[in-house]
Amino acid sequence: MSAESARTVVLPSGEEIAALGQGTWYLGEDPARREREIAALRLGVDLGMTVVDTAEMYGDGAAEELVGEALRG
């Protein structure tokens, strides 16, 4: 799927975002999975995903730290 044909949704604010993104629930909770989770997030970005859904309650902030590490650089 090309970026031009990707589906989008319009938020109540009027902002248009990609309809498909990556979720982070349960990410960052198991140190044994850390490298695989980072690789999965990076692959999603490499494939054109621009939305990452996270919340500070996911792993008590560990998911957000993982996303930061995946996107750094």
N, C-alpha and C positions, 0 to 999 in steps of 0.2 A: 504494500500500500504506500503510495507516495504521500508526501506532506500535503500536496494540493488536494488529495481526495480523502484526507482524514476527516472524520466526523467531529463536529464541535457542538457544544451546548452554550447557551447564553445564560449567564447568571442574572439574578434580579437587578444587579447594578448596571447591567448592559454589557459587561465584559464577556468576551467570547473566549472559551478555553477548550482544549482538547477533551473529547468525550471519554477517552481511554487514558488511564494513568496507572501509576503503581501505588499500591497500598503498603503500609509498613507495620500493620498490626502483627505482633509477635516477633518482629525483627529486633535485633540487638539484645535479645534475652538470653541467648546461649553462645558463650564465647567460642565454642567449637564450630559454630555455623558462620561466624563473623565474615571470613574471607569469601565464602560462597554468597552471602547476602550482599556484600559490597559488589561482588562481580555481577550479581543479578540486577542491582540498581544501575550499575554502569552500562550493562547491556541494554536495558530499557532506554536509557538516555541515548546511547549509540543508535538505537533503532528509531529515535525521533520522539520518544515520550517526553512531554514537557510538564506533566502534572505528577506530583508526588504527594500523596495524602498521608499526613502524620499528625500526631497529637502528643503533647507532653506526657500524657498518661501512659502511652505505649512504652512499656519497659521503664517507667519512671524517667523518661527522657532519653533512654538509650537508643530508641529508634531514630530520634532526631540527630543524635550524635553520629550514628551510623550513616545517615543520609549526608550529613556534613562531610564526613570522611570520604564517602563515595564520590561526592561532587567536587571536592577540593582539587585544585590543580586543573 
